[in-house]
Amino acid sequence: MIEPHGGKLINRIVLDSKRDELLVKAVKMPKLVLSKRDLTEAENIATGLYSPLTGFMNEEDYNSVLEEMRLADGTVWTIPVVLGVSRQEAEQLVIGTDVALTGKSGRIYAILHLEDKFQPDKKREAELVYKTRDETHPGVANLYRRGEVLLGGTISMLNRIEHKLFNQYRVDPAQVRKDFAARGWKRVVGFQTRNPIHRAHEYLQKCALEITDGLFLSPLVGETKSTDIPVEYRIESYEVVMDKIYPPSRVYLAVFPAAMRYAGPREAIFHALCRKNYGCTHFIVGRDHAGVGDYYGTYEAQEIFDQFKDEEIGITPLRFEYSFYCTKCESMATSKTCPHDKKFHIGLSGTRVRAMLREGKRPPKEMTRPEVADVLIRGMAAASSTTATKQ
């Protein structure tokens, strides 16, 4: 099986008597109350999803990732994984000591072994990671909301986060790897999405499945934009068609518990490396992967892979062009396989699909299966209702 990124699957989850000992000590430690997003980042580090990271980045790794898209030791890594706190909180903490990380309820989830604290230049980070300082970019907006000071250091996870949704699909990388091995899968293709499944996805996934042993469906369930389809309906869209479009023995569904950064090219590399840690050998990269608005070029997320040697990434990107239904071909196709004029192509943007769903309209069956459209119409209605209630 393919090695995890960096050669070793990190495990920072503490168990048994050592855990009990640390929990007792943690009660007397200084405490930081983390958001659900930051707690999830800590858990993703602990389970090895972010291997080779063992904790939140120190200043040396942070700056190297911004400037070189590598950790300080030269390992390819493109997205900062950091813990931001207020200046007042940082002043109370001493480098070389341990800090208990809690949720809003006060429950202790992890210990941060504090090794560094530093104040970054957020505008520089925005420019390098997101290629814009525009505050309307959701990733940049989240960056600007982050605490002024970053804390670096390894973590020890003492309690796992309790999730209300999708527990049957929350599988740690170590277990996914065991499951792949039990199935005899050696060549596995990963598919990342923050959107519901549609016919174009099916086309890419089935093309990739033709050259691999198994398909690892990995829809993102972390924090996304408020205008995205609600996550429970995205997952349901897969559930209602799984048995219709895939051989059960050749597909594996596990949610990806990370937040969207909307960092386009850099996030495509990050997504690929995380799937490598799950045990995938290949990764589908489509049009405008992890993009938002017009901040990135259509295929920039594919082109970024060319900046690294194959062995540095380790996982093979499968690059697909924009796909559509051609009424002349009577099938899904791309410009590589279809000779016909664009007037014969049926393709809808995510923005237009969402607009149709809000109006209760089904997208064309050539792009979205009717049973999936029904789920999404309910999802958009629920989202609209929630928004109206908040207002």
RAZIRA-V391930 format. One record per helix or strand. SS is the DSSP state (H for helix, E for strand). FROM is the first residue (numbers start at 1). TO is the last residue. If there is no record, write none. Layout:
ss:SS from:FROM to:TO
ss:SS from:FROM to:TO
This chain:
ss:E from:13 to:13
ss:H from:16 to:26
ss:E from:30 to:33
ss:H from:36 to:46
ss:E from:55 to:56
ss:H from:59 to:68
ss:E from:70 to:70
ss:E from:76 to:76
ss:E from:83 to:85
ss:H from:87 to:91
ss:E from:98 to:102
ss:E from:108 to:119
ss:H from:122 to:130
ss:H from:138 to:145
ss:E from:149 to:157
ss:H from:167 to:169
ss:H from:173 to:183
ss:E from:188 to:193
ss:H from:199 to:209
ss:E from:214 to:220
ss:H from:231 to:239
ss:H from:242 to:245
ss:H from:248 to:250
ss:E from:251 to:253
ss:E from:256 to:256
ss:H from:265 to:278
ss:E from:282 to:285
ss:H from:300 to:307
ss:H from:310 to:313
ss:E from:316 to:319
ss:E from:324 to:326
ss:E from:331 to:333
ss:H from:342 to:344
ss:E from:345 to:346
ss:H from:350 to:358
ss:H from:370 to:390
